[in-house]
């Protein structure tokens, strides 16, 4: 009986320790770019790194024009690095629309991955200002 209680207490301590580590990771990934303070609303800014394992298309949730429409801030939900890494961003521009496709993959050094959702964003430069063109997600078919 003592062994069962001791095992249960160790398991509870381990779960609390893991939970504390996971919440710290989320908080550090949500640092607002302007103030440097944690913000639940601010997506973590990331840049494409390339060289990931098994890159695949990922849907984004918003693409907002910034800097007089010459750039787009693309936001999406993802996982923590190195388990989920932005590999590349493909932009195809026509006179009527701009298609933005995000590709994510696993980092080469990823081993055990925690299932935590992280809101991320990246900045995409356009060849010409957005103007009246429609922005389309290249991962949606």
Rosetta silent file (secondary structure, phi, psi, omega in degrees, C-alpha in Angstrom):
SEQUENCE: XXXXXXXXXXXXXXXXXXXXXXXXXXXXXXXXXXXXXXXXXXXXXXXXXXXXXXXXXXXXXXXXXXXXXXXXXXXXXXXXXXXXXXXXXXXXXXXXXXXXXXXXXXXXXXXXXXXXXXXXXXXXXXXXXXXXXXXXXXXXX
SCORE:     score description
SCORE:     0.000 S_00000001
   1 L     0.000  -40.796  178.140    0.000    0.000    0.000 S_00000001
   2 H   -61.759  -39.667 -179.457    2.868    2.355    0.826 S_00000001
   3 H   -64.280  -39.456  179.548    4.471    1.665   -2.554 S_00000001
   4 H   -64.993  -44.720  179.042    1.250    2.559   -4.386 S_00000001
   5 H   -63.790  -42.106  179.720    0.951    5.873   -2.530 S_00000001
   6 H   -64.287  -42.087  178.011    4.602    6.684   -3.123 S_00000001
   7 H   -64.419  -42.237  178.814    4.267    5.856   -6.842 S_00000001
   8 H   -63.893  -40.686  179.603    1.117    7.990   -7.122 S_00000001
   9 H   -65.598  -41.173  178.252    2.864   10.921   -5.403 S_00000001
  10 H   -66.069  -39.297  178.604    5.863   10.647   -7.750 S_00000001
  11 H   -64.348  -42.524  178.740    3.552   10.504  -10.779 S_00000001
  12 H   -63.534  -41.757  178.183    1.664   13.612   -9.596 S_00000001
  13 H   -62.549  -41.954  178.861    4.947   15.468   -9.053 S_00000001
  14 H   -63.481  -42.900  178.866    6.117   14.488  -12.536 S_00000001
  15 H   -63.888  -39.737  178.059    2.868   15.690  -14.126 S_00000001
  16 H   -65.380  -41.814  179.506    3.125   19.022  -12.317 S_00000001
  17 H   -64.281  -43.191  179.130    6.745   19.409  -13.444 S_00000001
  18 H   -65.536  -43.857  178.792    5.879   18.597  -17.057 S_00000001
  19 H   -60.287  -39.646  178.608    2.890   20.945  -16.987 S_00000001
  20 H   -65.925  -40.132  177.858    5.060   23.770  -15.660 S_00000001
  21 H   -65.088  -43.029 -177.964    7.644   23.232  -18.399 S_00000001
  22 H   -64.264  -42.850 -178.190    5.001   23.166  -21.133 S_00000001
  23 H   -68.699  -31.044  176.367    3.343   26.380  -20.006 S_00000001
  24 H   -64.852  -40.277  179.331    6.736   28.107  -19.846 S_00000001
  25 H   -62.341  -42.638 -179.410    7.395   27.115  -23.472 S_00000001
  26 H   -65.278  -43.913 -178.700    4.093   28.577  -24.609 S_00000001
  27 H   -62.794  -41.566 -178.465    4.658   31.820  -22.709 S_00000001
  28 H   -71.782  -25.097  178.231    8.140   32.281  -24.155 S_00000001
  29 H   -79.859  -12.342 -176.153    6.845   31.589  -27.666 S_00000001
  30 L  -107.732   39.438 -179.017    4.186   34.305  -27.292 S_00000001
  31 E   -82.902  127.820 -179.441    6.422   37.314  -26.773 S_00000001
  32 L   -69.304  136.278 -175.231    5.035   40.440  -28.357 S_00000001
  33 L   -66.693  -31.531 -175.376    7.420   41.996  -30.903 S_00000001
  34 L   -79.746  -46.176 -171.859    6.950   45.621  -29.808 S_00000001
  35 L   -98.645  -21.965 -176.528    7.181   45.406  -26.038 S_00000001
  36 L    78.278    8.330  178.941    9.103   42.180  -25.432 S_00000001
  37 L  -104.583  151.854 -179.703    6.515   41.154  -22.851 S_00000001
  38 E   -60.172  140.534  178.916    4.401   37.988  -23.007 S_00000001
  39 L  -145.592  128.409 -179.387    1.106   38.410  -24.810 S_00000001
  40 L   -69.434  -24.979 -176.934   -1.576   35.801  -25.415 S_00000001
  41 L   -88.558  -23.972 -174.462   -2.662   37.616  -28.591 S_00000001
  42 L   -81.061  123.609  176.462    0.725   38.160  -30.226 S_00000001
  43 L   -73.111  151.628  177.843    1.862   35.382  -32.578 S_00000001
  44 E   -74.654  121.866  179.785    5.470   34.221  -32.333 S_00000001
  45 E   -73.889  132.680  179.014    7.417   35.694  -35.279 S_00000001
  46 L  -134.670  157.857  175.826    9.317   33.065  -37.287 S_00000001
  47 L  -120.731  148.655  177.376   11.398   32.968  -40.459 S_00000001
  48 L   -60.391  137.649 -177.223   11.638   30.059  -42.912 S_00000001
  49 L  -110.310  -23.271 -178.824   14.579   27.799  -42.051 S_00000001
  50 L    68.738  168.986  174.879   14.600   25.229  -44.871 S_00000001
  51 L    67.953   23.129  179.900   16.035   21.737  -44.643 S_00000001
  52 L   -82.240  167.257  177.498   13.149   20.217  -42.661 S_00000001
  53 E   -93.921  132.737  177.983   12.090   16.572  -42.774 S_00000001
  54 E    52.523   56.005  178.386    8.839   15.780  -44.627 S_00000001
  55 E   -64.665  144.212 -179.021    7.698   19.360  -45.382 S_00000001
  56 E  -143.089  158.862  177.692    3.965   19.705  -46.083 S_00000001
  57 E   -68.980  142.449 -179.839    1.506   22.487  -46.862 S_00000001
  58 E  -130.086  134.536  177.963   -0.059   24.157  -43.822 S_00000001
  59 L   -73.570  142.114  174.789   -3.203   26.303  -43.755 S_00000001
  60 L  -106.883  161.800 -176.247   -2.916   29.823  -42.428 S_00000001
  61 L  -101.324  -26.450  177.149   -5.609   31.776  -40.556 S_00000001
  62 E  -156.015  152.745  174.843   -4.941   35.352  -41.715 S_00000001
  63 E  -139.433  106.561 -175.095   -2.826   37.373  -44.131 S_00000001
  64 E  -110.941  132.288  177.313   -2.858   41.111  -43.423 S_00000001
  65 E   -68.760  139.668  176.661   -1.177   43.751  -45.575 S_00000001
  66 E  -136.635  166.747  177.474    1.439   45.868  -43.797 S_00000001
  67 L    51.202   59.572  178.140    3.909   48.574  -44.832 S_00000001
  68 L    60.060   29.801  176.676    1.684   50.165  -47.492 S_00000001
  69 L    76.995    8.923  179.151    0.632   46.767  -48.869 S_00000001
  70 L   -86.039  -12.812  179.545    4.161   45.792  -49.940 S_00000001
  71 E  -134.815  159.408  172.569    4.284   42.997  -47.333 S_00000001
  72 E  -122.874  138.153  170.868    1.857   40.497  -45.798 S_00000001
  73 E   -99.865  110.550 -177.188    1.880   39.282  -42.187 S_00000001
  74 E   -99.833  129.008 -176.594    0.713   35.669  -42.412 S_00000001
  75 E  -120.783  142.845  178.886   -0.528   34.027  -39.187 S_00000001
  76 E  -156.652  167.185  175.898   -1.277   30.359  -38.476 S_00000001
  77 E   -98.004  139.205 -174.372   -1.467   27.763  -35.680 S_00000001
  78 E  -147.918 -166.986  176.234    1.439   25.362  -35.379 S_00000001
  79 L  -112.506 -178.788 -178.360    3.484   23.281  -32.956 S_00000001
  80 L   -82.012  151.438  175.115    6.695   23.976  -31.023 S_00000001
  81 L   -80.830  148.477    7.460   10.151   23.882  -32.578 S_00000001
  82 L   -90.492    9.569 -177.721   12.071   21.729  -33.420 S_00000001
  83 L   -73.428  -34.176  178.685    9.077   19.458  -33.935 S_00000001
  84 L  -132.157  111.690 -173.752    7.246   21.886  -36.240 S_00000001
  85 E  -125.534  137.107  174.960    9.434   24.279  -38.243 S_00000001
  86 E   -70.610  113.950 -178.123    8.534   26.712  -41.038 S_00000001
  87 E   -81.752  -53.718 -178.094   10.451   25.305  -44.000 S_00000001
  88 E  -160.182  165.434  175.898    9.528   27.798  -46.739 S_00000001
  89 E  -127.585  127.216  178.163    6.864   30.184  -48.023 S_00000001
  90 E  -106.964  129.312  179.677    5.797   30.148  -51.673 S_00000001
  91 E  -122.608  125.226  176.277    4.180   33.288  -53.114 S_00000001
  92 E  -119.668  119.843 -177.066    2.553   33.360  -56.524 S_00000001
  93 E  -110.411  133.454  170.716    1.347   36.767  -57.714 S_00000001
  94 L  -126.375 -179.184  179.786   -1.029   37.508  -60.589 S_00000001
  95 L   -67.128  -27.097 -175.346   -2.945   40.662  -61.511 S_00000001
  96 L  -105.476  -22.050 -177.122   -6.048   39.446  -59.608 S_00000001
  97 E  -151.505  161.186  174.682   -4.702   37.418  -56.695 S_00000001
  98 E  -122.856  120.967  179.299   -1.759   36.542  -54.461 S_00000001
  99 E  -103.888  121.639  179.765   -1.439   32.896  -53.430 S_00000001
 100 E  -113.430  123.479  179.545    0.592   32.273  -50.255 S_00000001
 101 E  -121.267  122.292  176.452    1.548   28.694  -49.385 S_00000001
 102 E   -95.089  141.572  175.618    3.281   27.811  -46.107 S_00000001
 103 E  -124.657  125.667  175.736    5.337   24.613  -45.798 S_00000001
 104 E  -120.597  151.488  176.352    6.239   23.150  -42.404 S_00000001
 105 E  -147.284 -174.999  179.137    8.284   20.109  -41.534 S_00000001
 106 E   -92.933  138.918  174.473   10.087   18.476  -38.653 S_00000001
 107 L   -68.108  150.341 -177.762   13.504   19.706  -37.608 S_00000001
 108 L   -62.737  -26.683 -178.297   16.327   17.191  -38.102 S_00000001
 109 L   -96.870    9.629  179.773   17.053   17.179  -34.358 S_00000001
 110 L   -72.303  131.501  177.717   13.404   16.649  -33.271 S_00000001
 111 L  -121.239  -83.472  177.058   12.961   13.611  -31.039 S_00000001
 112 L   -95.740  131.149 -175.270   10.103   13.721  -28.532 S_00000001
 113 L  -116.526  133.956  177.621    7.452   16.281  -29.375 S_00000001
 114 L   -89.088  136.977 -179.712    5.002   17.978  -27.029 S_00000001
 115 L   -88.768   86.001  178.820    1.536   18.587  -28.465 S_00000001
 116 L  -127.658  132.951  177.681    1.130   22.317  -27.758 S_00000001
 117 L   -83.889  133.386  179.035   -0.512   24.789  -30.124 S_00000001
 118 E  -128.730  131.721  176.709    1.504   27.920  -30.858 S_00000001
 119 E   -86.755  123.983 -176.387    0.274   30.867  -32.904 S_00000001
 120 E  -121.952  160.977  174.745    3.003   31.913  -35.342 S_00000001
 121 E  -144.224  155.764  174.298    3.464   34.620  -37.961 S_00000001
 122 E  -142.757  156.021 -179.298    5.869   35.386  -40.768 S_00000001
 123 E  -104.161  131.906 -179.025    6.365   38.388  -43.033 S_00000001
 124 E  -118.425  129.105  177.754    6.148   37.927  -46.818 S_00000001
 125 E   -90.362  134.404  178.165    7.432   40.543  -49.278 S_00000001
 126 L   -97.997  152.380  176.612    5.357   41.111  -52.409 S_00000001
 127 L   -69.570  -35.287  179.820    6.769   42.085  -55.823 S_00000001
 128 L  -134.496  153.889  178.015    4.065   44.754  -56.159 S_00000001
 129 L   -54.820  147.520 -175.415    1.738   46.372  -53.588 S_00000001
 130 L   -60.229  -45.892 -179.825   -1.337   44.248  -52.811 S_00000001
 131 L    58.487 -130.437 -178.094   -3.888   46.862  -53.922 S_00000001
 132 L   -91.317    3.562 -177.361   -7.256   45.252  -54.768 S_00000001
 133 L   -67.972  148.405  178.074   -5.852   41.751  -55.250 S_00000001
 134 E   -86.154  140.929  176.958   -7.336   38.863  -53.292 S_00000001
 135 E  -101.437  127.643 -173.474   -5.060   36.862  -50.953 S_00000001
 136 E  -122.971  142.157  176.494   -5.550   33.078  -51.223 S_00000001
 137 E   -83.223  117.679 -179.468   -4.233   30.192  -49.077 S_00000001
 138 L   -71.337  -11.986  178.584   -2.275   27.802  -51.308 S_00000001
 139 L   -86.512  -12.830 -178.823   -2.812   24.913  -48.869 S_00000001
 140 L   -91.404  124.557  178.714   -6.590   24.966  -49.346 S_00000001
 141 L  -133.265    0.000    0.000   -7.817   22.852  -52.264 S_00000001
